[in-house]
Amino acid sequence: MKRRTLLKLLGAAAVSPAALPRGAGGNPVDTGLRRESRVGLEIAEEIPSICDLCLWRCGILVKVKDGRIIRVQGNPDHPRSRGRLCARGNSGRCQVEDPDRLKYPLLRTGERGEGKWKRISWDQALDLWASKTQETIERNGPGSIGTFSHGLSSRFFNSFMLHIGNPNRAVPSFGQCRGPRDVGFQLTFGEGPGSPERHDMARSRMVVLIGCHIGENIQTGQVAEFAEAVDRGARIVVVDPRMSVAASKAHRWLPIRPGTDTALLLAWIHVLLKEDLYDHEYVKQYAIGLDELRKAVAGATPKCAAEVTQIPEEIIVEEARHMARLKPAVMIHCGRFSTWYGNDTQRSRAMAILVALLGAWGRPGGYYLRSSVKLGPLPCPPPHGDMGESVATGRHAFTHFGVGSQEIVEASIGPKSRIKQWVLYAVNPIQSLPDARRTRQALRALDFITMVDILPTEGALWADLILPEATYLERYDDVLAVVDHPRPFLALRQPAVEPAYQARGPYWIVRQLAHRMGHKDCFTHPDVTGYLDARLEPQGITCAELARKGIHLLDEQRPYLEPGDPGCFKTPSGKIELFSATLSRLGYDPVPVFEPVEQPPAGWFRLVAGRDPYHSFARTQNLKRLMDKAPENVLWLNEAVARAKGLSSGDRVYLQNQEGFRTGPIKILATPAIRTDLVYTVHGYGSRSHVLGHAHARGVSDNVLTSRFRADPATGGTGLRVNFVQLVTQNGKEIPGEADESKVQRSIIAPPPSKDRPPPCQPAEEKDKKKEGKDVFKVKLEDSC
């Protein structure tokens, strides 16, 4: 089907939002709550809300005139973003106006993957979804539905799935992003570092970034605090194999050998303990397990860390002493994307232990404490009966946000498959899950696939039923209680305009499904504003009152531990656990141990992907304003390697991974600001959905090359940085040439480790035990893309 034909089917003839036919299902915009604002010479309505184009959820003011959004700008009343807005937030109205957006319910007519549909009514669509869901549950139980969801709007759907007893819910933000990080901190402090993270960078005297790209993963409040820290002279240390924007501002850039971060962290811990530089009073009062920790890291010396990390021993020691001198106002940034090598929970544990030894948890300049905010109940009560069986039972101990995405994928394939139906709620599994070949195999095998989204991404090509959700500027979402801030507050996402075409709000969509399935005890309020009033009742505020400003500050709570404070840590011991009895009981290492990872063979490069200031991965790829600024991704390649291969910036190459998957061409950026053993690009490009006019076939998808992963044994998080690539021509022939390492400038990189002996980084009593989930999952070449 030609794109022009598809656009006609999807109803893309209208070009101006002012002329768009408005459909039912959204809540009417109550202009009585609005205030006026001047935009140039025009007077417009001003509606406060919160952005949804990345995780930061900045406060916004939406300017509306004659039913059309004419500007989106930052809300100065928002405590985090303080009126700032990035390029993505400023482009929000482009999502409302996107001619490719989903406009009507659609039913698949062709083969899965073809992208052929016909338009149907909402009643037809909802009746079909309810009947298919009910049929699947009756035949196979509530655990036979695999769900993938993201964002505030997914709270409604996940509440309903929990109500019917379905445990098989995957959240990409946990399995592909921050799950191991959160669990590592929870095992240490009894709670995670927050989202957004509770970094007290505004008071930090030293900031240590480990693979964290502030300035590229634009989060307005965090970027501002980082810039302020740089300006006031805080010591900045960046550990990253690539010179990121943040590294360019640092006192010291440590281009670490990929996969050895845990060795560096353990060496820093070793120095603090051996030289007696840790915070004695803090550790004595709040922590347990110091003796066990000291014994476990006895062999994790800076000397052995230098051999594996390729960072000089004296620099490792020097930076540990800087931390000790500036403690507790040392921000060891926990990062966000943490699914790297499959040993990620233990790396996070090492980071958390370092924070504890510096006395930085609950202290100014380190991490501030989480607040507590009481809200009314979610739209569905807890399940009446037993939960269905999880497909991850027995494989990973810490899956409290649901199960790993790969568990659902594998349980959907084969004659004994336990998952029969998928729901894709604001996610794109083809781009976000590793091993896309296996994902497509699962999509072919399922009985039914429903997708709820704003744009027809790759997931739409495979879905049997597509439901158009209203954009974040056209809908209400659940109340956002921001507890990861020194002063807690409430924020509201509300519609600035009514939903275009037949797009509907998430509360309405899921309520219709629940009631059609007979669950009238769910979503008892006929309108989302009634539900929001009930959610806000414990705070003594109504939805209408919150809508006026969009922000409601709550009473200040204690952000730091006070002298003599006994502390409150939600660990089994009630203390900070440097040694984890929980991990020991479950068969994991109670203190982190450095585990070497596979390194790329000669002529190969580790593939690493990251963020871009203009895009939130694939989420913003179809916004024309942003694609005009960043129309494609490029491949960072060490300039010495490029020179040896006869390449220079601007040349284009193809990439082929260890399984034979190939993609390209991609433009090279030859630079000394990256190590010679890896290549780097931005994730989210290379969409294969031919219905997306701006995103389709723009740039290269790194996910095509992410054909294997290493599952973190504790969480099931998919370690993605285990894929190696070669630079090849279009016909797959390797581009020869290897840099002479002796001529590569490495002023702060130590010599590579000796090949004659393994590095002595392990404790003397190292155990040789195999844990389930550590194996690298590889794919076969059949059904190659």
N, C-alpha and C positions, 0 to 999 in steps of 0.2 A: 504494500500500500504506500503510495507516495505521500510525502509530508503534507503537501497541499490538501490532499483528500482527508488526511487525518485532522488537519486544522479545521476544515469545514465541519467534520463530524463533531469535534470538540467545541465548536461554536466560537471560533476566533475571529469572526468577521468584525466585531466591534473593536474600536481602537481607543476610545476615550472612556475612562472609568465613569465620567459624568453621564455617558450615554448607555452604560451597561444596564441590562435588565436586572433588577434586584429581586432576589428570590426570598421565599419564606424560610424560616428555620433559624435565623439570627435574631437576637434580641433588639428591639427598636432602640435607637440611640435617643436617650432622654436629654434633649438640649437644655432642659431646665437646670441641669447640673453643670453646664458648661460655662466657661468664661471667655471673654473676647480677648483677642490679641492682634497686633498689627504685623502684617507681613508685607514689607514694602509700603505701597500706598493702599493696600487692601486690609479690610478688617475681617478676621477669620475667627472661627471657634477654636478654642484650645482645649484639647483633651489629654490629660496625663495618663500615661500607661507605662509598660515596661517592654523593652525590646526582646525579640526572640530569635535573633540571627546569630547568637552564640550563647555559651553557658553563663556569661557574666550578668545578663539581664539588667542592663543599664536602664535608668529612668529616662523616659522620653516625654516630650510634649508634641502632640500631633496637631497640626494646624489644618483645619477643614473649612472649605468654603463651597457652598452649593452642593454638598454631598461628595466633594472630591478632596482628597488629601493633596495639599499643595506644599507642605514641608513637614519634615520630622527633625526635631532638634533635641538636645539634651535637657533634662530636667534638673535645675540647680538644687532642688529640694531633696534629691536622691542622695543618701549618705555615702554611698560607695562611689558612684560615677561623678557626682558633684557637677552635673551639667555637661560633662564631656561625652562625646559620641564619636565612634570611629567611622571609617568609610562605609562599613557594612550597615551600621545603624542609620547613617544618613541616606542610605539607598533603600530603606524599607518600603517606601511607597511603590518602588518598582516591582515588588512582589505582588501587590494588589493589582497592578496594571499589566502583569506578565501575560502576553497573549497565549502562552502555552499552558497556563494553569488549568487544573482540572475544574470543570464547570458543572458537569452533570454526572449522575451515577452511570456507570458503564459496565456492560457484561461482555466477557470475552467471546469472540466468534471464531477466531482462528486457532492455530496451535499455540501452546504456551511458548512464549519467547518471541512470537511474531509481532505482537503489538497490534492486534485487530480487535475492535470492539463495536458494540452497538449501544446506543443510548437507551436507558430504561428509566422508569419513574422511581422516586424514593420509596414508595410503598412496595414496588416489586423488588427493589434491591434489599430493603430491610427484611421483608418476608423471606427472601431467599437466604440471606445471611442467618436469620434466626432458625430457619428450618434445617439448614446444613449443620449449624452448631449443635442444635438439639439432637439431631440424628447421630452425629459423631459421638456425643457424650453418652447417649443411650447404648450405642454399640460397643464403645471402647473405653468409656469412663472419662471424667473431666481432665485427666492428665494426658489425653490424646491430642490436645490442641497446643501447638507450640506458638508462643507469641513473642514478638520482637517489638519493643516500643521505646520511645524517647520523648523527653520534654514534659512540661507541666500538663499539657492536655492529656497525656497518657495516664495521669493519675485516675481519671474516671474509668478508663478501660481496665486498668490493673486492679482497681478496687472491685470491679465486677468479676474479673477472673479469679481473684482470691475468694470472693463470695461463693462461687460455684465449685471451689476446691481444686483449682488448677495450679500446681506448683511449677509448671514448665514455662516459666516466663524468663526471657533473656533480655537484659538491658545492655546494649553495646557500650554505654558509658562505664559499665562495670567490667565486662569481659574483655573489651578491646581497649580500655583506657585506664581507669584509675582503681580497679578492683584490688589488685595486689598492694598498691600503695595504701589504700584505706585499711585493709586487713592488717598490714604490718604495723601501722600506728595503733590500731585498735588492740592488738595483742600486747602492745607496750604500755599504752596510756589508758586503755579502756574505751577509747573513741577515736574516730578518724580525724584528719586535719581540717575537715570542712569542705564545703563546695558552695561558693568560692572559699578558698583556703584562708585559715585564720592567721595569716602572716602579719606580724606587727612591724612591717618594714619601715613604717613612719618613724620608729624609734630605734631601728637597728644601727649598730656601730660597725657591723660586718655582715655581708650578704654572700652566701655561697650557693651558687646555682649549679646543679648537676643535671645536665641534659635538659635544662629548662630554658626556653627561648623567649624570654620577656622582650617585647618589641616586635616579635613576629607573630606570636599567638596573642594578638592585641586584646587585652582586657583592661579597659580604660583606667580604672582605679589603681590596679596593680602597676601599670606602666607609669602612671603619675607618681606613685610612691617610690618606684625604682629610680625615676629621674631625680626626685628630690633627694634620695639617698646618695646618688652619685654627686649631686650638687653640693651637699653638705660634707662630703669627704669620707663617707663610710667606705670601708675596705670592701672591694668587690672581687670575688674569685669565681671564675667560671670554669667548670669541668665539662668539656665538650670536645669531641673529635673534630668539630667544625667551628670556625670562628663566626658565631652568631652575632646578631646586633648587640646583644648584651655583652658578649665577650669582647667586642670592640671598645666597650666602655670600662673594662675591668682593669684593676691593678695587676691581675695575673690571669692569663688564659692557660689552662692545663689541657692540651689536646690529647686526652687519654686514649689508650688503645681500647676500642670497643669491646664490651663484655667484661671489663675488669673493674668496674666501679665499686663493687663490693670489697675488693682487695684494698682499694684506696680508703674506703670508709673504715674498714677494720684496722688499717694502719694508723689512721688518725685516732681511733679509740685506743689502740695500743700505746701511742705516745702520751695521751692524756693520763692513762693509768700508770705507765712506767715512770713518767716524770712527775707524777702526783699533781697534775694540773687541773683535774676535774673539780667540780663544785662539791666539796666535801659535805658541807652543811645540808645542801639541797638533797643530795643522794642519800645521806643518812636519814633524813626526815621522811622522804617520799618514796624511796626505791628499795627494791630487794633484788638479790641475785648478783651483787657486786663480786663476790669471791668466785662464783662460777664463771662470770664474764671474764674476770682477770685471767683465770686459768685457760679459758677457751681461746683467748686472743694472744696468748703468750707467743705463739709462733707467727703471728701476723705482723711481722716487723716492717718498718719502712723500707728496709733493704730488699726484702722479698717482694714487697708491693712495687718497688721501683722496677724490678725485673719484668713483672707482668704488665704493669700499667704504662711503662716507658715514660714515667715522670721521675725526675731525679730524686734520690733519697733525701737530699738536703732540703729540697723544696717541700716535700711531703712533711718533714719535721717542722720546717719554718711556718707553714700554714697552720699546723696544729697548735703551735705556740701562739700564733696570732689569735686563733679562736679562744685559747685559754686567757689571753691578756684582755680580750674585749668581752668576755662572757659576763652576764648571761644575754647581753643584747646582740646575740649572733643568730641571724636568720639562716638556718640550713633549709633552704627552700625544698619542699617535698615534691615539687613538680606536679604534673597532672597525668599526662600520658606515661604510663609506667609498665606496659606490657612489652618488654624488650626481648628477653632471652629465655624466658621460662623458669628463671630462678628469682622472680621479681619480688615476691613477698619477703624473702630473706634480705634482699637489697634494701627494701623499705624498712625492715626491722633494724638493719644496721644504721640507717639514717636516723630512725627514731631514737635508738640507743645513744647515738652521738648527741642528739638534741638534749636527752636527759642528762648526760654527763656534764653538759655545759650549763645545766640549770635553766634552759631556755623555754621549757614548756610552762605556760601560764605566767610568764615573766615579760616585762616590757622589752621590746626589741626582738623577742623570739616569737612565740605563739600565744595569742590570748585565748581565754577560755570560752567555751561554747555557752550561749545563753539558752534559756528555756522559755518557750512560748506555748501557751495552751490554746488550741483551736477546737471547734466542734468536730463531730465525727465525719469520716469520709462518706460518700453517698451510699455505700453498701455495707451492711453489717458483716461481721465475721462469718465464715462458713458454718452451716448448720451441722454438717456431718464431718467425716474424716476427709483429709486432703488426699488427692490422688497421688500416685507414686511418681517421684521425681526420676527423670532419666539419668540424673547425675549421682544417684544414691551409691555411696561406697567409693566414689572416685575422688572427690575433693571435699575437704572438711569444712571449708568456709565459703558457702554460696548463699549468704543471707539476702542478697539482692536478686535471687533467682538462680538459674543454672547457666552454665557456659553456653554460648551460642553453638559451639561445635558439638555439644552433647545433643542439642535439638536436631542439628543437621544429621548427625549419624543415626539418631533414633527415627529418622524419617525415611531411611533407605533400606531396601531389602524386604524379603517376604515376611519377616517377623518384626517389621517396623512398629513402633509403639506410638509414633506421632503420625496422625492422619490429616491434620488440617493446620494451616499456618494463618496467622494474622500479622500483617506488617503495619505497624502504627507509627508513621513519621520516621521510618527507617528505610535504608536502601541496602539490603544484604549483599547484593552483587559487588558493591563498592566497599562495604564496611567489614565483611567477614573474610578471613583468609581462606585460601583454597576455593576460589570461585568455581572451579570445575565440580567440586563436591557439592557446593551449594546448588548449582544448576541441576545436578543429578537428583538432589532432594526435591527441588521444585517440580521436576518432571514426575516424581513418584507420588506426590500428595494427592489426596482426594479433592481438596478444595483450598483455595488461597484467596483471602480477602486483604485488600490494601486500603488504608485510610490515609490520605495525604493531600498535599497542596499541589504538587507537580507530578507529572508522569515520568518518574525516574525509571531506572532499569527494572525495579520491582514491579512496576505497572505492566511491563511487557509479559510478565509471567502470571499475573493475577487473574483469577476467574471473575472477581467482582472488585470494582474500584469505586470508592466513595469519596467525594470531594469535601475536604475540610476547609473551613474558613481560615484565612490568613490571620496572623496574630494581631493585625490592625482591624480585624472585623469580628473579634470574638472575645468572650470572657474565658479565662482559665481559672483554675483553682487559686485560692489565696496563697500568696507567696510569703511565708514567714521567714524572714532573714535572721537566723540565729547565729550565723558565723560572722558577726560584726561586733565591735566593742559595745555598741548600743543597739539592741534588737529593734526591728521595725517590720511593719507589714507593707506589702506592695500589691498593687492590683493591675492585672492586665484586663483592659476593657475595650470594647469596640469603639473605634473612632468613626467608622462608617458601617453601614449594614453590609452583610455578606453579598458579594457579587454573584450573579447567576443563581445556581441552586446549591452553592456551597453552604454548609451548615456548621454550627458550633459543636464542639466535642461533647458537651454535656447532653445536648439534644440527641446526637447520634447514638451514644451508648445507652441513654435512657430508653430510646425506641427499641434497641436490641433486647435489653433486659426485660422490658414489659412484654414484648412479643414472645419471649421465652417463659413468661409466667412469673417473673421475679418482681412482683409489685412492691416487695419490701425494700427494693433498691430504688434510688432516685425518686423519692417520695414527693419532692418539690417539682411542680410542673414546669417551673422556669429556673434557670441557673441562678438568677439573682436571689430567689428564695433560698436556694441551697447556700449561697454565699453569706446571706444573712445568718443562717444557722451556724455556719463555720465561724463567723466573727462574733457570735453572741458571747462567748467567754471573755472577750476583750471589750465588751460594752460599746461596740461600734457597729454601724450598719454598712451594707454595701454602698448605699447612696452616699454616706458620709465619707467612706474611703475613696469613692470615685471622684470626689471634688478635688482632692490634692493628689491622689494616686499613691501617696505615702503616708503612713501613720507611725510616728515614733512611739516606742513603748518605754516603760520605765527603765532607767539604767540599771544594769546588773553588773556584778563584779567581774571585770575582764581579766584580773590577774590574781594569783595567789598572794595572800598577804602574810607578813611576818607572823609566825606562830600558827598559821592556818594549817589544820591537819590534812587538808586536801581531800578530794573525793574522786577516786579513780575507779572506773567501773570494770576493773579486772577481777579475777577470782580472789586475789589476795587483798584487793583494795589499795594496792600500791602500784607504782611504776614497775613493770616487770622487765628487768634487764635479762634475766633468765626466765624463759616461759615454760612453766610446768605443763601448761595446756598443750603446747607444741610437742613436748617430750612424750606426754601420754598418748598422743595421736601418731607418734612415730616420725615426727619431723625434728629437725635440729632445733634445740631449745635456744641456742645462740647461733647467729648467722655464721656460716662457713663459706668461704670463697670457693666457687665451683668454676673451673675454667670452661669456657665455651669454645666451640669449634671456630677456628679462624679460616678465612678464605685462602684457598691454595694460590700458588703463584699465577699471576695473570688474571685473577678474579678479584671482585670487590664486594664488600658487604653493602647491601642495599638498605639505606636509611631514608625515611620519609618524615616530613614535618609540616609546619604551618606556614601560612602566608598572611600578611596583614590585611589583604583585601578579601580573603575568602574564609569561610568556615567549612573547610573541606569541600564536599560536593553540594553542600546545602545552599550556597549562594552562587553556584556556577552559572545559573541561567539568568542572573540579573545583569542586564546589558551594561549598566553604568560601571559595575565592578569588572566585568569581562573586558571592557574597553581599557581599563587600567592594568589588568593582569590577565591577558588573553590565553597564556599558556605557561606551563611550568618549564623550568630548565634543569639541566643536570650539572650539579657541582662536581668538578673533577680537578684533582690536584694538577697544577700547571706543569710540573715536571713530568708527570705521567702523560699529560696531553702532548707535551713537546716530544716525548719519546715515541709517541704513536703518530706523530705528524699532524696533530689536531690543534685547533685554536678556538677561542671563544667565537660562537656563532655557527660553527660547524654542527652538522646533525649526524647522529649515530643511532643505531638500534641497540637494544638491550636484550640479552638472552640469559635466562637463569639456569640453575643447575638441573632443572627438569626438562629443559628444552623449550620452555615458553618464551616467546619473543614479542616485543612491542617496540614502537617507535614510528617515525624518527623523532628524536628529541634534541633540542639545541643545547650545546655545551656551554658552560661557564667555566673557563679555565682560570684557576685561582690558587694562590699559595695558602688560602685560608681554610684548607681542609686536608686531612691526612691522606696518605697515598693508598691506604688499604680500604677505602670506602668511597661510595658515591652517594649523593644526596639530592632529593627532589621534593617537591611539595605534593602532598596527597590531595586527592579529590578531583583531579582532572581526568579526561579521557572517557567521558560518558558515552555509553553505547545506545542510549535511548534516542531514537531518531525523531522523536516528537519534541525534543528540547532544542529550540532553534539556536540558542547561544551556547549551550554547553556541549552539544553533540560533537564528538570527535575533535574537541579542542584540547590540546595537550596530550599527555600520556598518563595512563593509569598505572600507578605502581602496584595496585592490587592484582593486576594480571600476573605480575612476577612474584607475588607473595603466595606461592603455591605450597609452602610448608610452614609450619609453626611449631612451637614447643610449648606445651601446656604447663602452666605453673601448677605444681602439685597441690598447693594449698587451696587455691581459688579457682583453678581452671582457666585463668586468664591466658589469652593466646599471645605468647611471645612471638613478635612479628619480625624481629631483626635477625633472623637466622637464614635468610635467603642471600645467595651470592649471584652476581651477574658478571657477564663479560660484555665488552663493547664489540659489536659485530656490524657487518654490513647488512644490507637488506636481504641478501640470500643466506645469512647466517654464518658467514666467514669471519673468524676472529680478526680484529684489527691488531696487528702485532706491535710490539714495542713495550719495554718495561723501564721505568725510571731507575737510574743509578742512585741507590739510597745514599751512597757516600757523598753525593753532590746535592742532595736535598737539604735545604736549610732546616735544621731541627735544633734550634738554640736551647730549647727547654725540654727536649725529649731524650730520655736515656736510651742507651743501646738496647736492642731486642734481647729477650731472655735467651740463655744458653740452651742449645738444643740437646745437650748431653744429659741434662737432668731436669726433673720437674721443679717448679718453684717451691721453696719450703714455706708455703703460706698456710699450711693446714696445721691444726693442733696435733700434738703428739698422739693423742688417742682418737684419731680420725676413724670414723666408722664407715665401712664399705657396705652401705645398704641401699637397695634399689626401691624407690618410691613410685607407686603407680602414677602415671601422668607425666613422667619426665621424658618419655620417648619423643623424638621428632617425628611428626606425622608427615609422610611424603605422599605425593600423588603419582599416579601412573600417566603415561603419555597418551593413552587412548582418550578420545573425546577432547583432544587438545583444542584450545581456543586459538 
